[in-house]
Amino acid sequence: MIMQLGLSKRWQRRALFFVLGVLLLWVVSWAAVPRLVQWQLEKQGARMLGRVVTVEQVAFRPWSMALILRGLRIGKAGSQDAESEAQLTVDEIEVNVALQSLVFFAPVADAIVLRNPQVHLTHLGQGRYDIDDVLQRFTAPGAPSTGMPRLSLFNIQIMGGGVQFRDEPKAVNHVLSDVRLDIPFLSNLGGRRDVATHPRLAFKFNGAAFDTDAETAPFAKDRHTQARFKIKDLDVAPYLPYLPAAWPVRLAQGQLDMDVAVDFRQQASAEVALSGHLTLNGLVLNEKTSAPKDQPLLQCGGLDLKIDEWRPLEAVFKLDSLHLDRPVVHVRRDREGELNWARFQRFYAPAPGSDPFPEKRPSFYALKHFQISAGQVQWQDAMTRVPTTVVLADLDFQSRNLSWPARQVAPLNGQASIQGGSVSLSGESDLKSAQLGVKWAGLSLKSAAPYWAELFVPELSGKSSADLRLDWRAAEGAEPARLVVTAPQIRVTDVSLGKPGQPDASLAELALDQVEVDVFKQQARLGRVALTRPQLKLLRSPEGRWMAQDWWVPTKTQAEKPSPSSKPWQLDVRQLQISAGVVNLDDRSAGGQVQMDVREVNLSTGPWQPLADSPQMTPVKLGLLVGSGRRDAGRLGFDGAFRLPSTGLEPAKATPLQLKGRLQLDHLPVHKLSPYGAEMVNFDLKRADLSYAGTLDLALPDAGLGLNLQGNLALENLRATMPPDSDDLLNVKTLNVRGLDLGLQSGALARLKIDETTLSDFFVRVAIDPKGQLNWQRLLKSSTANDSKSTPATAVVTLGPMGMVNGRVLFSDHYIQPNYSADLTELAGSLGAFSNRNQDAQAAQLAELSLRGRVAGSGKLDIHGHMNPLTRPVALDVRGQVRDLDLPQFSPYSNKYAGYGIERGKLSAEVNYRIDANAQLLATHKIILNQLRFGERSNSTDAPNLPVKLAVALLADSQGVIDINLPVSGSINDPDFRVGAIVWKMVLNLIGKAIISPFSLISEAFSGEDRLEQLDFPAGGAEVDAANRVKLEAVAKSLSDKPALRVTLLGQADLDAEREAFRQAELADLVKAEKRRRLSRDNQDASKAIVVSPEEYQALLKSVYRRSAVPKPRNALGLVKDLPQTEMEALLLAAVSVDASDMRDLAQARAQRVREALIALKVPEAQLFLGAPVVSDAARPPHFVPHVKLVVSAD
């Protein structure tokens, strides 16, 4: 008992000592540990951190093993006072150490609590922070790492506290506050490695609440972790400055709500799975540009994403739903044609070799529900001439069961509005095929106006609607890809091309029915194409440029030509319809402006393949009106078939344009097209209404135009004028051509057959202009006349009977002054049938010709005979007559060409023309002028001075009638043979004879003499010999029959030529005078003509010599010597003085002798006149013959 008591006391004492020791240890540790910890903490902390470290208070509770630090402060770099500038402050740190630390020889804590820790962190720029000095101390090279220390921590908590982050370069402050961290357990000691812990972290960052809940075994083999992250109302604006500046996409605005669960497990490979719910409100993404302000890229009112399972390391992404609320997507294309979203994809694509998953590619994506509500797509295109903006608004889209690779068919439904129109989409797709229905209504063509502007200059407007069906299937194995677009109908309405209100082209409706397009087979089928009320303005500028040529925007690059091996598109149009069409033609490039309105254009075709290599003939019906008013409008109707030129690549197989059918023209105003011929003709077609009923066969091969016409043709109200005075050139009331058969081959006439032609109520103007040119000679311009070709000899021409009724021809001559005009009226006649089938002029069919009318209101015209102008040579036997044509109206011509007007007179003429088989023309012109009388001399200085009155006086008989016959003959094959020129030359010859040899006009009628106008005399003599007396008898006869004639006698002499002869004559007269003196002395008759015989001559000469006063030679006695006859003659001749007065007397004597002779022949003295004698001077002709000239004139 005592031993037990002693033992008990001993243990009690030991226990007491132990308790006292513990109490003493508690007291010592209670007192010493705080001081030691505070001292070491401040000292070692300053050494390790290089900062001032202060602790306000340290408490130790040995009974609970709790160490409490209050007021921990770590100063900033370079600061000597942690109170004023603290890097870190902690209000209180409490650590409850477990005694198990002694058992495990590792830190074991029952609780670790940090209250209100506050960190002040500053970013200095260029990646430098104000804690870099501390980080460098911990990252400095040191002892090798020994791995993760062994520990076991329970109830780790951070209560309150936060982080004050100052970003100096960005001038941004971030605040992390209300931090709450709970880690119930964290241990890597023995069996506690696999114990799961449930950490929790919550805080507010810049006002946004964050909360997480997790379960993790971080030290287990699989490190299985399940975490849930919750973020509420996170505003991304404060974090925007930290996005990389090189990124082309910039986050500008957004507020994030997130509730995401993460499941991590480390097996043979890491497994990460995420699920949860993300909501992003007010999202704004911008595109970085060189402009001062970024461009918008994406705005979204709300993005709601529910994730079923996302395993990023396995490329499995399963979404429960994705809902975009009010998204606005901005898609832009730059001037180089690159899309902004394509640039982003290229920028964010991993560099070669940097793929984080080089062995795995995305393998499966799935989305159960996808929806877009009230979305919008804004398309901006800088490639167009005018920057383009198109907005797709009110976009709603839904789809289900989307997956890739596809595991089932996904339905697709959507609708939107664009430019006032609506678009809807419905269908399904499995990514290998798709069947989609696309509908739109009221879609404005202006939405695509900038793209039309790339092709067309004028503005395009209108509305379209369509119901399309797309059937697509991707290529798979040997099965080719398929894309077929079908549409029951497509409508485009209110189409306008050009200025609003003044369009160049418009269309009430374009309807396409039963459309089927196979894109890969390049085939298109259209059941019906209908154009309702199309209107088109065709304008061509004075420079010859069509308006449509200016519609197209010029391009710098030329379109590539398809290779011969490329497959062309095939187009099959079952029916083309045009109704109530209008075409307004305004062509200002022609010689005159062409304006034509074509209305009521109605066209209908049968099956048509316009792109076929060898297109077939297509049935067509066409009707239209040409003109402004319904009553005056011309009509065109066609019922037949056409074929467009083939598009084949082989020219040998190409087919030309062809048009064949029945053509009906009713009063078509062809005069409206006359300016197109202004470059070829010199007249203006003011009116011409063309009618035609018959067949038409037209082809345009490369060889030239092919044309066949068979029908009846009529031309009415034809009126053509001649510039510049717009005088009527040709007026035709009606020209009817019946039984027309016209054929052209290679642009040349092959045949022409006309059964009957009738011309009625016509007018023709024939005029000579002031330059003397006939108007019909200049109808064709010189270039056209030179280029014109004659009808080929192979052409067969057969013309039936021709008739004309009530014709009129007006002849005007402006070449003469005053102007002259004359009418051919009441023209009527006919021409029988003829042809060129037989070119032999003898065997050819001759047409009977008959033409009647009146000339200038007085003369009667009658032409009849037979002819065939188509034979070679021309077959002709025609007789024409003009009777009782009054001549005074032709005074302008007689004034100009004869110098005298016509006071009175009538003309009757008969001409006969005949051409034989040898091309020899035999023509006679019998002209009878009755009582022709010229008036006074013209005052014009240009009028010739012709002896027309003399010619009339010479030609007219005693009754005043002139009868002239002018025969002409020659070969018409002679290019120099001209009938008119020959006749005119013969008339001029008549007038010329009146000037040069007036008596020659009547000489043949009386004596046959051809020189009655001159009587020659011997030199020095003035006596009329027997030869002259014969001539004077002929002159006397003509003067007695033509009392209106007057003759002036002009004697002529020459001093030099007649000097010696005159002396001889004077000597002879002296000898005769001596004989007359002797006769008078002997009382004999001396009045008779004295004739000196040779026997008497010497005695009479000697007497004259002795009686003369000439110096005479004498002998030695002073007596006159007897001289031989020759010497006496020489002395006497030398003594005769001859001068000009002697010559004048001689010339006058000669004229007087002629006058006396004519008077003796009973010519009245009133018809005879003596003219002044003419004595020739030094300019006399070399062989002068003394004569008396008879100058004839009229009364």
Secondary structure by P-SEA (a helix, b strand, c coil): caaaaaaaaaaaaaaaaaaaaaaaaaaaaaccaaaaaaaaaaaaaaaacccccccccccccccccbbbbcbbbbbccccccccccccbbbcbbbbbccccccccccbbbcbbbbcbbbbbbbbcccccccaaaaaaaaacccccccccccccccbbbbcbbbbbcccccccbbbbbcbbbbbbcccccccccccbbbbbbbbbbcccbbbbbbbcccccccccbbbbbbbbccccccccccccccccccccccbbbbbbbbbbbbbcccbbbbbbbbbbbcbbbbbbbccccbbbbcbbbcbbbbbbccccccccbbbbcbbbbcbbbbbbbbccccccaaaaaaaaacccccccccccccccbbbbccccccbbbbbbbbcccccbbbbbbccbbbbbccccccccbbbbbbcccccccbbbbbbbcccccbbbbbbbbcccccccaaaaaaacccbbbbbbbbbbbbbbbbcccccccbbbbbbbcbbbbccccccccccccbbbcbbbbcbbbbbccccbbbbcbbbbcbbbbbbcccccccccccccccccccccccccccbbbbbbbbcbbbbcbbbbbbbbcccccbbbbbbccbbbbbcccccccccccccccccccccccccccbbbbbbccccccccccccccccccbbbbcbbbbcccccccccccccccccccccbbbbbbbbbbbbbbccccbbbbbbbbbbbcbbbbbbcccccccbbbcbbbbcbbbbbbccccccbbbbcbbbbcbbbbbbbbcccccccccccccaaaaaacccccccbbbbbcbbbbcbbbbbbbbcccccbbbbbbccccccccccccccccccccbbbbbbbbbbccccbbbbbbbbbbcccccccbbbbbbbcccccccaaaaaaacccbbbccbbbbbbbbbbbccccbbbbbbbbbbcccccccccccccccccaaaaaaaaccccccbbbbbbbbbbbcccccccaaaaaaaaaaaaaaaaaccccccccccccccccccbbbbccccccccaaaaaaaaaaaaaaaacccbbbbbbbbbbccccaaaaaaaaaaaaaaaaaaaaaaaacccccccccccccaaaaaaaaaaaacccbbbbcccccbbbbcaaaaaaaaaaaccccaaaaaaaaaaaaaaaaaaaaaacccccccccccbbbbccccccccccbbbbbbbcc
